[in-house]
Amino acid sequence: MTTFPDRAQLRERLKLAGLRVTAPRLAVLTWLNDHPHTTAEQVASGVRDLLGSVSTQAVYDVLSVCSTASLVRRIEPAGHPARFETRTGDNHHHLVCRACGRTEDVDCTVGVAPCLTPAESAGYVVDEAEVVFWGLCPDCIHHETKGKA
């Protein structure tokens, strides 16, 4: 079971990353802890519920700064908007629904990171593998089969 950091731990993570602790940064990290794989627009809406008025640009700025500091991971599934999560540094992968974009974490299943080794590395030193599994989520499968009945 994943445990999420409390506000004191989030403050400490910001400080350790060399970032000032601000209300928008804390709100973004707090909201993302409970809502992983959400778009910047969804994060902005959720942060407004926590803080009241905050601009969408401010949320984009926080996401950018936190991504650069490795406090937030940005994933960009092809054909879908970028999504953000606070689970970083463990080289996990994702399942993405082709229909609705719902995204789920998939732990690395074999060995240590990277869990995949290319047949030919072209001289690169590989330190990470990013894998996206595509399909339909249970809700979209249900809607698809319901529509055919």
C-alpha positions as CSV (number, residue, x, y, z in Angstrom):
1,M,0.0,0.0,0.0
2,T,1.3,3.4,-1.0
3,T,1.5,6.0,1.8
4,F,1.3,9.6,0.8
5,P,3.4,12.3,2.5
6,D,1.7,14.8,4.8
7,R,2.1,18.6,4.4
8,A,5.2,18.6,6.6
9,Q,6.9,16.0,4.4
10,L,5.9,18.0,1.3
11,R,7.4,21.1,2.8
12,E,10.6,19.2,3.5
13,R,10.7,17.8,-0.1
14,L,10.4,21.3,-1.5
15,K,13.2,22.6,0.7
16,L,15.4,19.7,-0.1
17,A,14.9,20.4,-3.8
18,G,16.0,24.0,-3.2
19,L,12.5,25.4,-3.8
20,R,10.6,27.9,-1.7
21,V,7.6,26.6,0.1
22,T,4.6,28.4,-1.3
23,A,0.8,27.8,-1.0
24,P,0.4,27.0,-4.7
25,R,3.3,24.5,-4.6
26,L,2.0,22.8,-1.5
27,A,-1.5,22.7,-3.0
28,V,-0.3,21.2,-6.3
29,L,1.7,18.5,-4.6
30,T,-1.1,17.7,-2.1
31,W,-3.7,17.5,-4.8
32,L,-1.5,15.3,-7.0
33,N,-0.9,12.9,-4.2
34,D,-4.6,12.1,-4.1
35,H,-5.1,12.4,-7.9
36,P,-2.2,10.9,-9.9
37,H,-2.2,10.9,-13.7
38,T,-4.2,14.1,-14.0
39,T,-3.9,16.9,-16.6
40,A,-2.7,20.4,-15.8
41,E,-6.3,21.6,-16.2
42,Q,-7.5,19.0,-13.7
43,V,-4.8,20.0,-11.3
44,A,-5.7,23.7,-11.6
45,S,-9.3,22.9,-10.9
46,G,-8.4,20.8,-7.9
47,V,-6.0,23.4,-6.5
48,R,-8.7,26.1,-6.9
49,D,-10.9,24.0,-4.6
50,L,-8.0,23.9,-2.1
51,L,-6.9,27.6,-2.3
52,G,-9.6,29.5,-3.9
53,S,-8.3,31.8,-6.7
54,V,-5.2,30.7,-8.5
55,S,-4.3,31.2,-12.1
56,T,-3.9,28.3,-14.5
57,Q,-0.6,29.8,-15.5
58,A,0.6,29.6,-11.9
59,V,-0.3,25.9,-11.8
60,Y,1.6,25.3,-15.0
61,D,4.6,27.1,-13.5
62,V,4.5,25.0,-10.4
63,L,4.2,21.8,-12.4
64,S,7.1,22.8,-14.5
65,V,9.3,23.7,-11.6
66,C,8.4,20.6,-9.7
67,S,9.0,18.4,-12.8
68,T,12.5,20.0,-13.2
69,A,13.2,19.3,-9.5
70,S,12.0,15.7,-9.9
71,L,9.2,16.2,-7.4
72,V,6.6,15.6,-10.1
73,R,6.7,13.3,-13.1
74,R,5.2,14.4,-16.4
75,I,4.1,11.6,-18.7
76,E,2.9,12.3,-22.3
77,P,0.9,9.4,-23.8
78,A,0.7,9.8,-27.5
79,G,-2.6,11.6,-28.6
80,H,-3.5,12.5,-25.0
81,P,-2.7,15.6,-22.9
82,A,0.3,15.5,-20.6
83,R,-0.4,14.0,-17.2
84,F,1.3,14.5,-13.9
85,E,2.0,12.4,-10.8
86,T,4.2,12.6,-7.7
87,R,5.5,9.0,-7.9
88,T,9.0,9.6,-9.1
89,G,12.4,7.9,-9.2
90,D,11.2,4.3,-9.4
91,N,11.1,3.7,-13.2
92,H,7.5,2.4,-13.1
93,H,5.4,2.3,-16.3
94,H,1.8,3.0,-17.3
95,L,-1.3,1.5,-18.7
96,V,-3.3,4.0,-20.8
97,C,-6.9,3.6,-22.0
98,R,-7.1,4.4,-25.7
99,A,-10.7,5.7,-25.4
100,C,-10.8,7.9,-22.3
101,G,-7.1,8.4,-21.4
102,R,-7.4,6.8,-17.9
103,T,-3.9,6.0,-16.7
104,E,-2.7,3.5,-14.1
105,D,0.7,2.6,-12.7
106,V,2.5,-0.6,-13.6
107,D,5.4,-1.6,-11.5
108,C,8.6,-2.9,-13.1
109,T,8.2,-6.7,-13.2
110,V,11.7,-8.0,-13.9
111,G,15.0,-7.0,-12.3
112,V,16.1,-3.6,-11.3
113,A,15.8,-0.4,-13.3
114,P,16.0,-0.3,-16.1
115,C,13.8,-3.4,-16.4
116,L,14.2,-3.6,-20.2
117,T,17.4,-3.9,-22.1
118,P,17.5,-3.0,-25.8
119,A,18.9,-5.5,-28.2
120,E,21.2,-2.8,-29.5
121,S,22.1,0.3,-27.4
122,A,24.0,2.2,-30.2
123,G,26.7,3.1,-27.6
124,Y,24.2,4.6,-25.1
125,V,24.4,3.9,-21.4
126,V,20.8,3.1,-20.7
127,D,19.6,4.3,-17.2
128,E,15.8,4.3,-17.6
129,A,13.1,2.5,-19.6
130,E,9.7,4.1,-20.3
131,V,7.0,1.7,-21.3
132,V,3.4,2.6,-22.0
133,F,0.9,-0.3,-22.4
134,W,-2.2,0.7,-24.4
135,G,-5.7,-0.8,-24.3
136,L,-9.2,-0.2,-23.0
137,C,-9.9,0.4,-19.3
138,P,-12.7,-1.6,-17.6
139,D,-15.2,1.3,-17.8
140,C,-14.6,1.7,-21.6
141,I,-14.8,-2.1,-22.2
142,H,-18.1,-2.1,-20.3
143,H,-19.5,0.9,-22.4
144,E,-18.3,-0.7,-25.6
145,T,-19.9,-4.1,-24.9
146,K,-23.1,-2.4,-23.6
147,G,-23.4,-0.5,-26.8
148,K,-23.1,-3.8,-28.9
149,A,-25.9,-5.5,-26.9
